[in-house]
Amino acid sequence: MQTARTVPAATVVNLRDLGGIALGRDRRVRQGVLFRSGQLSELDPARDRAVAALGIRTVVDLRTADERQWAPDRLPDRARLFVADVLGDHPGVAPARLRSLLSDPAEAERTLGGGRAEELFAETYRKMVLSPGAAAAYRAFLETAADPAARPVLFHCTAGKDRTGWAAAVLLMILGAPRATVRADFLAVNPAVRAAFAPQVTKFLDGGGDPAVAAAIIEVRPRYLDVALDAMDERWGGLDGYVRNGLRVPDAVLERLREGLVARG
């Protein structure tokens, strides 16, 4: 089962091309038009030729205002920035504070210790599906991805795993990917994220941080996706209801997504 292809990049965490993911018989995501990653605050456009070669036209930043201020994106040459803040309604939730939590073991224990980490992250996934602000952000992302003039598009959050993971899951399902494929792609980011955050995790553990809390902060887990899918099914009866009534994505946008992002043969 194929997942997004990792694109080696010196200064961008977890950069992946969704191209090549199987959508069904003789259908795959078109290559080179849709990329996901972590934040671009360390991007050096002049030095990182792998990123420059992608020809990114639009960067969709799914982070909160505080995250953008703390670590503003450095854009690829000639790319434009589009902000689609998923957690603006809930700026203090854990996925929006990954680096600060890893830098403060005591705060992480107080906020996420005692088994609360997974519960809080799971609840955040419900909010990403159910909150009006998240719906507006994901609709804006899908409309951008559907615009031929905007592509290639790179979309990201901080680590490229939670907000970005649900964005990729929704898009893949719209294009026709079965849930097993969506799940495999969702979980495939873990090795890259663990590697990227290894120095911070080591410092966190050396400072007395709980390994279970660290793992919950930097990993995605099957339960997180299940919570989001369950919320979608319970509130809107599945993908179609979510996309049309929750996100309010016009049919014309869905048609452009499938026309522009699906390759045959």
C-alpha positions as CSV (number, residue, x, y, z in Angstrom):
1,M,0.0,0.0,0.0
2,Q,1.7,3.2,-1.2
3,T,2.1,6.3,0.9
4,A,3.3,9.8,0.1
5,R,6.9,9.8,-1.1
6,T,9.4,11.5,1.1
7,V,11.3,14.3,-0.6
8,P,14.8,14.7,0.9
9,A,15.2,18.3,2.0
10,A,17.9,19.9,4.1
11,T,15.8,22.5,5.8
12,V,12.2,21.3,5.7
13,V,10.8,18.7,8.1
14,N,8.7,15.9,6.8
15,L,8.4,17.0,3.2
16,R,6.3,14.5,1.2
17,D,4.8,14.4,-2.3
18,L,1.3,12.9,-2.2
19,G,1.8,11.9,-5.9
20,G,1.6,8.2,-6.6
21,I,-0.8,7.2,-3.8
22,A,-3.2,4.6,-5.2
23,L,-6.8,5.7,-5.4
24,G,-8.3,2.6,-7.0
25,R,-8.0,0.7,-10.2
26,D,-5.6,2.5,-12.6
27,R,-5.9,5.8,-10.6
28,R,-3.3,7.5,-8.6
29,V,-2.7,11.0,-7.1
30,R,-0.9,13.1,-9.7
31,Q,2.8,13.6,-8.9
32,G,4.5,16.9,-8.4
33,V,1.3,19.0,-7.7
34,L,0.6,18.5,-4.0
35,F,3.1,18.4,-1.1
36,R,2.8,18.3,2.7
37,S,5.4,19.2,5.3
38,G,6.3,20.7,8.6
39,Q,6.8,24.5,9.0
40,L,9.1,26.3,6.7
41,S,10.8,28.6,9.2
42,E,14.2,27.1,8.5
43,L,13.9,26.9,4.8
44,D,16.9,28.4,2.9
45,P,15.6,28.9,-0.6
46,A,19.1,29.5,-2.0
47,R,20.6,26.4,-0.4
48,D,17.8,23.9,-0.5
49,R,17.7,23.0,-4.2
50,A,15.4,20.1,-3.6
51,V,12.7,22.4,-2.5
52,A,13.4,24.9,-5.2
53,A,13.1,22.2,-7.8
54,L,9.5,21.5,-6.8
55,G,8.4,24.8,-8.3
56,I,6.0,25.5,-5.4
57,R,3.5,28.3,-6.3
58,T,1.4,28.4,-3.1
59,V,2.2,27.6,0.5
60,V,-0.9,27.0,2.7
61,D,0.0,27.6,6.4
62,L,-2.4,25.8,8.7
63,R,-0.9,27.1,11.9
64,T,-2.2,29.6,14.5
65,A,-1.2,33.3,14.6
66,D,1.1,32.6,17.6
67,E,2.9,29.9,15.8
68,R,3.3,32.0,12.7
69,Q,4.7,34.9,14.7
70,W,7.1,32.6,16.6
71,A,8.4,30.8,13.5
72,P,7.4,32.6,10.3
73,D,7.6,30.7,7.1
74,R,10.5,31.4,4.7
75,L,8.9,30.9,1.3
76,P,10.3,29.2,-1.8
77,D,11.2,31.7,-4.5
78,R,8.1,33.1,-6.3
79,A,5.7,31.3,-3.9
80,R,2.8,33.1,-2.3
81,L,1.6,32.5,1.3
82,F,-2.0,31.6,2.1
83,V,-3.0,31.3,5.7
84,A,-5.7,28.8,6.7
85,D,-5.7,28.7,10.5
86,V,-7.2,25.4,11.6
87,L,-7.0,25.9,15.4
88,G,-7.7,29.6,15.6
89,D,-10.8,28.8,17.6
90,H,-8.6,26.8,20.0
91,P,-5.1,28.3,19.9
92,G,-3.9,26.8,23.2
93,V,-4.4,23.1,22.3
94,A,-1.4,20.8,22.3
95,P,-0.7,20.5,18.6
96,A,-0.3,24.2,18.4
97,R,2.3,24.1,21.3
98,L,4.5,21.2,20.3
99,R,7.9,22.9,20.7
100,S,7.0,24.8,23.8
101,L,5.8,21.6,25.5
102,L,9.0,19.8,24.6
103,S,11.0,22.7,26.0
104,D,9.3,22.5,29.4
105,P,9.0,19.0,31.0
106,A,7.2,20.4,34.0
107,E,4.5,22.1,31.9
108,A,4.2,19.0,29.7
109,E,3.6,16.8,32.8
110,R,1.1,19.2,34.3
111,T,-0.8,19.5,31.0
112,L,-0.4,16.1,29.5
113,G,0.8,13.7,32.2
114,G,-1.1,10.9,33.8
115,G,-2.4,9.5,30.5
116,R,-4.0,12.9,29.5
117,A,-1.7,13.3,26.4
118,E,-3.6,11.0,24.1
119,E,-7.0,12.1,25.4
120,L,-6.1,15.8,24.7
121,F,-4.8,15.1,21.2
122,A,-7.8,12.9,20.4
123,E,-10.1,15.7,21.5
124,T,-8.2,18.1,19.3
125,Y,-8.9,15.9,16.3
126,R,-12.6,16.1,17.1
127,K,-12.3,19.9,17.1
128,M,-10.5,19.8,13.8
129,V,-13.6,18.1,12.3
130,L,-16.3,19.9,14.2
131,S,-15.3,23.5,14.8
132,P,-16.4,26.3,12.4
133,G,-13.0,27.8,12.3
134,A,-11.4,24.5,11.2
135,A,-14.1,24.0,8.6
136,A,-13.4,27.4,7.1
137,A,-9.6,26.6,7.0
138,Y,-10.0,23.2,5.4
139,R,-12.4,24.6,2.9
140,A,-9.9,27.3,2.0
141,F,-7.2,24.7,1.6
142,L,-9.3,22.5,-0.7
143,E,-10.3,25.5,-2.8
144,T,-6.6,26.4,-3.1
145,A,-5.6,22.9,-4.1
146,A,-8.4,22.9,-6.7
147,D,-7.0,26.0,-8.4
148,P,-4.7,25.1,-11.3
149,A,-3.0,28.5,-11.1
150,A,-2.1,27.8,-7.4
151,R,-0.4,24.5,-8.0
152,P,2.0,23.1,-7.1
153,V,0.7,23.6,-3.6
154,L,2.6,22.8,-0.3
155,F,0.5,22.7,2.9
156,H,1.8,22.4,6.4
157,C,1.5,23.0,10.1
158,T,4.3,22.8,12.7
159,A,5.4,19.1,12.4
160,G,3.2,18.2,9.4
161,K,1.4,15.5,11.2
162,D,-1.9,16.6,12.9
163,R,-3.6,19.5,11.1
164,T,-1.7,18.5,8.0
165,G,-2.5,14.9,8.5
166,W,-6.3,15.5,8.5
167,A,-6.0,17.8,5.5
168,A,-4.3,15.1,3.6
169,A,-6.8,12.4,4.8
170,V,-9.8,14.5,3.6
171,L,-8.2,15.3,0.3
172,L,-7.3,11.6,-0.4
173,M,-10.8,10.5,0.5
174,I,-12.3,13.1,-1.8
175,L,-10.0,11.8,-4.6
176,G,-11.3,8.2,-4.0
177,A,-8.7,6.7,-1.7
178,P,-10.0,3.9,0.6
179,R,-9.7,4.4,4.3
180,A,-7.0,1.8,4.6
181,T,-4.8,3.8,2.2
182,V,-5.6,7.0,4.1
183,R,-4.7,5.3,7.4
184,A,-1.4,4.1,6.0
185,D,-0.5,7.5,4.7
186,F,-1.5,9.1,8.0
187,L,0.7,6.9,10.1
188,A,3.7,7.0,7.7
189,V,4.9,10.4,8.9
190,N,6.0,9.0,12.3
191,P,9.6,8.1,11.5
192,A,10.3,11.4,9.9
193,V,8.8,13.4,12.7
194,R,10.6,11.3,15.4
195,A,13.9,12.0,13.6
196,A,13.2,15.7,13.2
197,F,12.3,16.1,16.9
198,A,15.0,13.8,18.3
199,P,17.2,16.6,19.7
200,Q,14.3,18.3,21.5
201,V,13.1,14.9,22.8
202,T,16.5,14.0,24.1
203,K,16.7,17.4,25.9
204,F,13.2,16.9,27.2
205,L,14.0,13.4,28.6
206,D,17.3,14.6,30.1
207,G,15.3,17.3,31.9
208,G,13.1,14.7,33.5
209,G,10.3,14.5,31.0
210,D,8.1,11.5,30.7
211,P,8.9,9.3,27.6
212,A,5.2,8.5,27.3
213,V,4.3,12.2,27.1
214,A,7.1,12.9,24.6
215,A,5.9,10.1,22.4
216,A,2.3,11.4,22.5
217,I,3.5,14.9,21.5
218,I,5.5,13.9,18.5
219,E,3.6,10.9,17.1
220,V,0.3,10.4,15.3
221,R,-1.7,7.4,16.5
222,P,-4.4,5.3,14.9
223,R,-6.9,6.5,17.5
224,Y,-6.5,10.1,16.4
225,L,-7.6,9.4,12.9
226,D,-10.4,7.1,14.2
227,V,-11.7,9.9,16.4
228,A,-11.8,12.3,13.4
229,L,-13.5,9.8,11.2
230,D,-16.0,8.9,13.9
231,A,-16.8,12.6,14.4
232,M,-17.3,13.0,10.6
233,D,-19.5,9.9,10.4
234,E,-21.6,10.8,13.5
235,R,-22.2,14.5,12.7
236,W,-22.5,14.3,8.9
237,G,-23.1,10.7,8.0
238,G,-19.7,10.3,6.2
239,L,-17.4,12.0,3.8
240,D,-20.0,13.4,1.4
241,G,-22.0,15.1,4.2
242,Y,-18.9,16.4,5.8
243,V,-17.5,17.9,2.6
244,R,-20.8,19.4,1.4
245,N,-22.5,20.4,4.7
246,G,-19.6,20.6,7.1
247,L,-17.0,22.2,5.0
248,R,-19.5,23.6,2.4
249,V,-17.2,22.9,-0.5
250,P,-19.0,23.5,-3.8
251,D,-19.4,20.7,-6.3
252,A,-17.4,22.6,-8.8
253,V,-14.4,22.7,-6.5
254,L,-14.7,18.9,-6.0
255,E,-14.8,18.4,-9.7
256,R,-11.6,20.5,-10.2
257,L,-9.8,18.6,-7.5
258,R,-10.5,15.3,-9.1
259,E,-9.7,16.6,-12.6
260,G,-6.5,18.2,-11.6
261,L,-5.1,15.8,-9.0
262,V,-6.0,12.3,-10.3
263,A,-3.7,10.6,-12.8
264,R,-4.9,7.5,-14.7
265,G,-3.0,4.5,-16.0
